Structures are given as structure tokens and as C-alpha cells.
Amino acid sequence: MTDGSGNNVRDKERVFQAAEALTAEGAAVTVTNVRERAGCSNAAATKYLREWRDGKAAEDEARQALPELPVAVTALVERGLDALWGAAIEVARSEHEATAAAQDEALTAVVGEADALAARVDEADAELAQFRAVLESAREQARSAEEDRAAVEKERADAVAASARLEGDLAAVRQALDAARDELARERAATAAAERARSDAEAARAQAEGAAVGLRESLADVRGALEAARTDAAQAHRDQAAAETARAGAEASVARLEGELSASRDALASARELAAEAEQARMAAIAARAQAEGTAAGLREALEAATASAAVPSCSG
């Protein structure tokens, strides 16, 4: 609640009560003591303490007014000494007024200084409040920065752990890739061996087929010679004995050639079986190589993914 002049009535009452209480206690009635006792600002304490002092000065001045003449003075007045008493009173009043004027002047100067000091104290209080707010903000920023640093440290530790895991995965992938490469090398060696076996089987089959053709031609010649001998024997009974001998020899040759032909046929069948087995081995080697290349491609993709993951930069404090 404020009065019509804008003064805070409650502050004024508290300042007056504090000044009266300090006076009753015999304590110094200063702006600081009044402000602490009344719980108000320096400006309010200075302003209302000045009003309280002005009121006290007025009361003192009223008490120091010309008193009633005592009985003795009345007797002197009656004796015609009124002028003397008046002169004494005037001298005392003049001295009091001079003293009061000097005190008022000194009080005005002190009050001015007190007002200035109160204003500076209020400014200092405001600046202190600002400094405290800035300090609290700085402390809050420091706490936030500490929390951010802890979070960054945790992220860095997590990144280091993830990097270690990726390094382990990368080593495992590389080991698996090396094993796949070794398996692929073995499969390629097996394929090459199968190719060589197939080539050898093809060569053996071609050789056997050539030998069979030669044997067939020889058998045809022998059979032609036998037929010629038989013809000659039929036509020339004179030479029958010789023809019989030639026939027997020819039949022996035929038997021998037929045995060689049978052996050649067996060799050709074996060569064909070897060629079939070599072809099966070549097809199995091709399938194994395709499987190994697929496995190597998968491992290569896994290695590239692991390498890409390991190359991602991490946060650090």
C-alpha cells in the first residue's frame, strides 16, 4: 500500500519504529542499523530516516521554545528587569539557531552523502544480483559441459569398443577368406588334375580307336587273303597241301588278330570309362570351383562391409 505521494507507508512505518527502538536501546541510529532492523532497502532507510530526524528536530525545537518565567524571574520582571531577561533569551535563541543551522547544514550534507551511498549500495546490490545470476549461469554451463564431456567420453569408449569388435570381425573374415582362397587353390589344382586326366583319357581313347581301326584293316586284309587262299585252294587242288598250310597259318593269324582286336576293344572300353570318370571329375571340380568362388565373393563382400564400418570416424572428447 502506498500513500498519495508514492511513498511506501509500510516501509516508512518500519523505519520509524526501528529508529525509535534503536533510540530506546541507546544504539546508534544509522542507515545501516535501521535498514537491517526494518528489513528495507538502503534508499528507503535513508529517505524515511531523514524524515524521522526532521520530526525529532522539530520536536526538540518546540521543547526549546521560550519557557514560562519562573517565580524568581517574575519577581525580577516585576522589579523592572524584563529587558534583561529578554536580552538573555535572545542571546540563547540566537546561539541555538546558529547551532541548529550548522547542524542542519551538516545533516543535509550527511543525508546527501547517505543518499548517494544508498544509491551506490542499491546499485551494488543489483550488480551483485546480476553477478550471482551470471555465476549461477556459469555453474549451470559448467555442469552441462561436464555432462557433455562425460557423454562424449562414453561415446568415445563405445566407439573404441566397437572398433575393437570390428577389428576382431575383420580378422575373422580375413582368416575365413584365406581359408577360402586355400580351398579355391586346392579346387583349381584338382580341376587342373582332372583336366589333365581327361586329356590323357582322350589321348588314350584316340590311340585305342586308331589301333582298333588298324586292327580292323589288318583283319580285313587277312580275311581277304584267306578268301583268296580258299579260292586258290578251290581252284588249285594240286596245291591243296600248301593251301591248307596257308589256310591254317591264316586262321592262326586271324585268331591272333581277333585276340588283339578283343584286347583293343577292352582297352577302348577302359579308355572310355577313364574318359567318363575324368569328365565327372571335371564337372565336380567345376561345381566346387563355382561354390568356392561364391563363398569367396560372399567373404569379400563381408570384408568390404567390415572395412567400411571400421573406417567410420568416432566422437572424441
C-alpha positions in Angstrom: 0.0 0.0 0.0 1.3 3.5 -0.9 0.2 7.0 0.0 -0.7 9.7 -2.4 2.9 10.9 -2.8 4.1 7.5 -3.9 5.9 6.7 -0.6 5.7 3.2 0.8 3.8 3.6 4.0 4.8 0.3 5.4 8.5 0.9 4.8 8.1 4.4 6.5 6.4 2.8 9.5 9.1 0.1 9.8 11.8 2.7 9.5 10.2 5.0 12.2 9.7 2.0 14.5 13.3 0.8 14.0 14.7 4.3 14.7 12.5 4.6 17.9 13.6 1.1 19.0 17.3 1.9 18.4 17.0 5.2 20.3 15.3 3.4 23.2 18.1 0.8 23.2 20.7 3.5 23.2 22.1 2.2 19.9 23.4 4.3 17.0 20.6 5.3 14.7 22.4 4.9 11.4 21.1 4.0 7.9 22.7 0.5 8.1 21.2 -0.3 11.5 17.8 1.0 10.5 17.9 -0.9 7.2 18.8 -4.2 9.0 16.2 -3.6 11.7 13.4 -2.6 9.3 14.3 -5.0 6.5 14.0 -2.4 3.8 16.3 -1.1 1.0 19.1 1.5 1.6 17.2 4.1 -0.3 14.0 3.7 1.8 16.0 3.6 5.0 17.9 6.8 4.1 14.7 8.7 3.0 12.5 7.9 5.9 15.3 8.1 8.5 15.8 11.7 7.2 12.1 12.4 7.8 12.2 10.9 11.2 15.3 13.0 12.1 13.5 16.2 10.8 10.5 15.3 13.0 12.7 14.8 16.0 14.5 18.1 15.3 11.1 19.9 15.2 10.1 18.3 18.4 13.4 19.4 20.1 12.9 22.9 18.7 9.4 23.1 20.2 10.7 21.9 23.5 13.4 24.6 23.4 10.9 27.4 22.9 10.7 30.2 25.5 9.5 28.7 28.7 7.3 30.3 31.3 9.0 32.7 33.5 9.9 31.2 36.9 8.7 32.8 40.1 12.1 34.4 40.7 12.2 35.8 37.2 8.7 37.1 37.6 9.8 38.9 40.6 12.7 40.4 38.7 10.3 41.4 36.0 8.1 43.0 38.5 11.2 44.9 39.6 11.7 46.1 36.0 14.3 43.5 34.8 12.1 42.4 31.8 14.6 43.8 29.4 17.5 41.9 30.9 15.6 38.5 30.6 14.6 39.3 27.1 18.1 40.0 26.1 19.4 36.8 27.7 16.7 34.8 25.9 17.5 36.4 22.6 21.2 35.6 23.0 20.4 32.0 23.9 18.0 31.7 20.9 20.5 33.2 18.5 23.1 30.8 19.7 20.6 27.9 19.4 19.5 28.9 15.9 23.2 29.3 14.8 23.9 25.9 16.2 20.7 24.4 14.7 21.6 25.9 11.3 25.1 24.5 11.4 23.7 21.1 12.4 21.1 21.3 9.6 23.7 22.1 7.1 25.9 19.2 8.3 22.9 17.0 8.4 22.0 17.9 4.9 25.5 17.1 3.7 25.4 13.8 5.6 22.0 13.0 4.2 23.2 13.8 0.7 26.2 11.5 1.2 23.9 8.9 2.7 21.5 9.1 -0.3 24.5 8.8 -2.7 25.8 5.9 -0.6 22.4 4.3 -0.5 22.1 4.6 -4.3 25.5 3.1 -4.7 24.6 0.3 -2.3 21.4 -0.4 -4.3 23.4 -0.4 -7.5 25.9 -2.7 -5.8 23.1 -5.0 -4.7 21.7 -5.0 -8.3 25.2 -5.7 -9.7 25.7 -8.4 -7.1 22.4 -10.0 -8.1 23.5 -9.9 -11.7 26.9 -11.3 -10.8 25.2 -14.1 -8.8 22.9 -14.8 -11.8 25.9 -14.8 -14.1 27.7 -17.1 -11.6 24.8 -19.5 -11.5 24.6 -19.5 -15.3 28.3 -20.2 -15.5 27.9 -23.0 -12.9 25.0 -24.4 -14.9 27.0 -24.2 -18.1 29.9 -25.9 -16.3 27.6 -28.7 -15.2 26.2 -29.0 -18.7 29.7 -29.0 -20.1 30.8 -31.7 -17.6 27.7 -33.8 -18.6 28.5 -33.3 -22.3 32.1 -34.3 -21.7 31.0 -37.4 -19.8 28.7 -38.3 -22.7 31.5 -37.7 -25.2 33.8 -39.9 -23.2 31.2 -42.6 -23.1 30.6 -42.3 -26.8 34.4 -42.5 -27.4 34.7 -45.6 -25.2 31.8 -47.2 -27.1 33.4 -46.3 -30.4 36.7 -47.8 -29.2 34.9 -51.0 -28.1 33.0 -51.1 -31.5 36.3 -50.6 -33.3 37.9 -53.5 -31.4 34.9 -55.7 -32.2 35.2 -54.7 -35.9 38.9 -55.4 -35.8 38.1 -58.9 -34.4 35.4 -59.5 -37.0 37.8 -58.2 -39.7 40.5 -60.6 -38.6 38.0 -63.5 -38.6 36.8 -62.5 -42.1 40.3 -62.3 -43.3 41.1 -65.8 -41.8 38.0 -67.2 -43.5 39.0 -65.5 -46.8 42.4 -67.0 -46.6 40.9 -70.4 -45.9 38.5 -69.9 -48.9 41.5 -68.9 -51.1 43.3 -72.1 -50.0 40.3 -74.2 -50.7 39.9 -72.5 -54.1 43.5 -73.2 -54.9 43.0 -76.8 -54.0 39.9 -77.0 -56.1 41.7 -75.4 -59.0 44.6 -77.9 -58.6 42.0 -80.7 -58.6 40.3 -79.2 -61.6 43.7 -79.0 -63.4 44.5 -82.6 -62.5 41.0 -83.7 -63.7 41.6 -81.7 -67.0 45.0 -83.5 -67.4 43.4 -86.9 -66.7 40.6 -86.1 -69.2 43.2 -85.1 -71.8 45.2 -88.3 -71.1 42.0 -90.3 -71.4 41.1 -88.6 -74.6 44.5 -89.3 -76.0 44.3 -92.9 -74.9 40.9 -93.3 -76.4 42.1 -91.7 -79.7 45.1 -94.0 -79.7 42.9 -97.1 -78.9 40.5 -96.1 -81.6 43.4 -95.7 -84.1 44.7 -99.1 -83.1 41.3 -100.6 -83.5 41.0 -99.1 -86.9 44.4 -100.6 -87.8 43.4 -103.9 -86.5 40.2 -103.9 -88.4 42.1 -103.1 -91.6 44.5 -105.9 -90.8 41.7 -108.3 -90.2 40.1 -107.3 -93.4 43.3 -107.9 -95.2 43.7 -111.2 -93.5 40.2 -112.2 -94.3 40.8 -111.1 -97.9 43.9 -113.2 -98.0 42.0 -116.1 -96.5 39.3 -115.8 -99.1 41.9 -115.6 -101.8 43.6 -118.7 -100.4 40.4 -120.5 -100.2 39.7 -119.5 -103.8 43.1 -120.6 -104.8 42.6 -123.9 -102.9 39.3 -124.5 -104.6 40.8 -123.8 -107.9 44.0 -125.5 -107.4 43.6 -128.8 -105.6 47.1 -129.5 -106.8 48.5 -127.2 -104.2 45.9 -128.3 -101.6 48.5 -129.1 -99.0 50.2 -125.8 -99.4 46.8 -124.1 -99.4 45.9 -126.0 -96.2 49.1 -124.9 -94.6 48.5 -121.3 -95.8 44.9 -121.5 -94.5 46.0 -122.9 -91.2 48.5 -120.1 -90.9 45.9 -117.6 -92.0 43.4 -118.9 -89.4 46.1 -118.6 -86.8 46.8 -115.1 -87.9 43.1 -114.4 -87.8 42.8 -115.8 -84.3 45.8 -113.8 -83.2 44.4 -110.7 -84.8 41.0 -111.3 -83.3 42.6 -111.7 -79.9 44.4 -108.3 -80.5 41.2 -106.8 -81.6 39.4 -108.0 -78.4 42.3 -106.6 -76.3 42.0 -103.4 -78.2 38.3 -103.3 -77.6 38.9 -103.9 -73.9 41.5 -101.1 -73.9 39.0 -98.9 -75.7 36.3 -99.6 -73.1 38.7 -98.9 -70.3 39.8 -95.7 -72.0 36.1 -94.7 -72.4 35.5 -95.4 -68.7 38.6 -93.3 -67.8 37.3 -90.5 -70.0 33.8 -90.7 -68.3 35.4 -90.7 -64.9 37.6 -87.7 -65.9 34.6 -85.9 -67.3 32.7 -86.5 -64.0 35.8 -85.3 -62.0 36.0 -82.2 -64.3 32.3 -81.4 -63.7 32.7 -81.9 -59.9 35.8 -79.7 -60.0 33.9 -77.0 -61.9 31.0 -77.1 -59.4 33.4 -77.0 -56.5 35.2 -74.1 -58.1 31.9 -72.2 -58.6 30.9 -72.9 -55.0 34.4 -71.7 -53.7 34.2 -68.6 -55.9 30.7 -67.9 -54.5 32.0 -68.3 -50.9 34.9 -66.1 -51.7 32.6 -63.4 -53.2 30.5 -63.5 -50.0 33.5 -63.3 -47.8 34.8 -60.4 -49.9 31.6 -58.5 -49.5 31.6 -59.1 -45.7 35.3 -57.9 -45.7 34.4 -54.8 -47.6 31.4 -54.1 -45.3 33.6 -54.6 -42.2 36.3 -52.4 -43.6 33.7 -49.7 -44.4 32.3 -49.9 -40.8 35.8 -49.7 -39.3 36.6 -46.6 -41.5 33.6 -44.6 -39.9 35.1 -41.8 -37.7 34.2 -41.8 -34.0 33.5 -38.9 -31.5 36.2 -38.0 -29.1 36.3 -35.8 -26.1 
